[in-house]
C-alpha cells in the first residue's frame, strides 16, 4: 500500500507553484492524503486570500470522491441536491467542489491523495495540476463512474468514447 509522504507532497507543491509562476499566475496549492487530510498547503506571493481554502476543498474532493473534480462536474450538474448534501454530511470536513484544478493523485493504480490548485482560471488550474502530476510520474486516467475498471483518458485508435469504431460499428472488445 502506497502513502503520500510529506516529501512527495512538498515536491508536488513546489512543482505546482513553479509551473503556475511560469504562466504568470499567483496560486495556492494543497495536497491531502487519501482520506482528505492536509499534508501541505502553500499560498504564493500575490495569491488572493481565499485561494488556500479553495485549494484545500479541491484537493479534499479529489481524494474522498476518488475522481478528479473535472470528472465529477456532469454528475454534479445532473444531481445538484445530492452534491449539496454531500458537504452537509457529519463526516465531510470540507465542501465538495466538482471543478477544474481538483485532481486525484494516483500511483501504481492506487489513489493516494488529492491535489488542489486555486488562483488561475479553471483551465489554468487544471493545466497546472495535470502538468505537474504527469511530470512527476503520477497517473491521470480514472475509470468512468459506473464503468468499473475502464479508465478514461486519450481515445484509443479506431474506437470512439462510446465504444463504437470509427466506422460506426460496435467494438466488442470495449
C-alpha positions in Angstrom: 0.0 0.0 0.0 1.4 3.4 -1.0 1.2 6.5 1.0 1.8 10.1 0.1 4.7 11.4 2.2 5.4 14.9 3.3 8.5 15.0 1.0 6.3 13.8 -2.0 3.6 16.4 -1.2 6.2 19.1 -0.9 7.6 18.1 -4.3 4.2 18.4 -5.8 3.5 21.8 -4.2 6.9 23.2 -5.3 6.4 22.0 -8.9 2.9 23.4 -9.0 4.0 26.8 -7.7 6.8 26.9 -10.2 4.5 25.8 -13.1 1.9 28.4 -12.1 4.6 31.1 -11.9 5.7 30.2 -15.5 2.1 31.0 -16.6 2.2 34.3 -14.7 -0.3 33.1 -12.0 -0.2 33.5 -8.3 -1.9 30.4 -6.9 -2.4 28.4 -3.7 -1.7 24.6 -3.8 -2.9 22.0 -1.4 -2.1 18.3 -1.2 -4.1 15.9 1.0 -3.8 12.2 1.7 -6.3 9.5 0.5 -8.6 10.3 3.5 -8.6 14.1 2.7 -6.3 15.1 5.5 -4.0 18.0 4.7 -0.3 17.2 4.2 0.8 20.5 2.7 -0.7 23.9 1.7 1.1 26.9 0.3 0.0 30.3 -1.0 2.3 32.0 -3.4 3.0 35.7 -3.1 0.2 37.7 -4.6 -2.4 34.9 -4.5 -5.8 36.0 -3.3 -6.6 35.4 0.4 -9.3 32.8 -0.1 -7.3 30.6 -2.5 -5.8 28.4 0.2 -9.2 27.3 1.4 -10.4 26.8 -2.2 -7.3 24.7 -3.0 -7.9 22.6 0.2 -11.5 21.9 -0.8 -10.5 20.9 -4.3 -7.8 18.5 -3.0 -10.2 17.1 -0.5 -12.8 16.5 -3.2 -10.4 14.7 -5.5 -9.2 12.4 -2.6 -12.5 11.5 -1.0 -14.6 11.2 -4.2 -11.6 9.3 -5.7 -12.0 11.1 -9.1 -10.8 14.4 -10.4 -13.2 17.3 -10.0 -13.5 17.7 -13.7 -15.0 14.2 -14.0 -17.5 14.9 -11.2 -18.9 18.0 -13.0 -21.6 16.3 -15.1 -22.7 14.2 -12.1 -23.0 17.3 -10.0 -25.0 19.1 -12.7 -27.4 16.1 -13.0 -27.8 15.7 -9.3 -27.2 19.1 -7.6 -29.2 18.3 -4.5 -27.1 15.1 -3.9 -23.9 17.1 -4.2 -25.2 19.9 -1.9 -26.0 17.3 0.7 -22.5 15.7 0.5 -21.0 18.8 2.0 -23.5 18.6 4.9 -22.7 15.1 6.0 -21.3 14.9 9.5 -18.0 13.4 8.3 -17.5 15.9 5.5 -14.5 18.1 6.5 -14.8 20.5 3.6 -17.2 21.3 0.7 -17.2 19.0 -2.3 -16.0 21.1 -5.3 -16.5 19.4 -8.6 -14.4 21.7 -10.7 -11.1 22.0 -12.6 -7.9 22.2 -10.5 -9.1 19.3 -8.3 -7.1 16.2 -9.3 -6.8 12.8 -7.7 -3.2 11.7 -7.0 -2.8 8.1 -8.2 0.3 6.0 -8.2 0.7 2.3 -9.3 -3.1 2.1 -9.7 -3.8 3.2 -6.1 -5.4 6.5 -5.1 -3.0 8.1 -2.5 -4.3 11.7 -2.3 -5.7 14.8 -3.9 -4.2 18.0 -5.4 -6.0 21.3 -5.4 -4.9 24.4 -7.3 -6.7 27.7 -7.0 -5.9 31.2 -8.3 -5.9 31.0 -12.1 -8.8 30.4 -14.4 -10.4 26.9 -14.2 -8.5 25.8 -17.2 -5.2 27.2 -15.9 -5.7 25.5 -12.5 -6.3 22.2 -14.3 -3.4 22.7 -16.6 -1.0 23.3 -13.7 -2.3 20.2 -11.8 -2.2 17.9 -14.8 1.3 19.1 -16.0 2.8 18.7 -12.5 1.3 15.3 -11.8 2.3 13.9 -15.2 5.8 15.3 -14.9 6.2 13.6 -11.6 5.0 10.2 -12.8 1.5 10.1 -11.3 -1.4 8.6 -13.2 -4.0 10.8 -14.8 -6.5 8.1 -16.0 -9.5 7.1 -14.0 -12.4 4.7 -14.6 -15.6 6.5 -15.5 -18.4 6.3 -12.9 -20.5 3.2 -13.4 -17.8 1.6 -15.7 -15.7 -0.4 -13.3 -12.1 -0.7 -14.3 -12.4 1.1 -17.6 -10.1 4.1 -17.4 -10.9 7.4 -19.1 -8.2 9.2 -21.0 -7.0 9.5 -24.5 -9.2 7.9 -27.1 -8.0 4.5 -28.3 -7.1 4.5 -32.0 -10.1 3.4 -34.1 -12.6 3.4 -31.2 -14.8 6.3 -30.1 -15.5 7.2 -26.5 -18.9 5.4 -26.6 -17.4 2.1 -27.7 -18.1 2.3 -31.4 -15.4 2.0 -34.1 -14.7 5.0 -36.3 -17.0 3.4 -39.0 -19.9 3.3 -36.5 -19.9 -0.4 -35.6 -19.7 -1.6 -32.0 -16.3 -2.6 -30.8 -16.9 -5.9 -28.9 -13.6 -5.5 -27.0 -14.7 -2.3 -25.3 
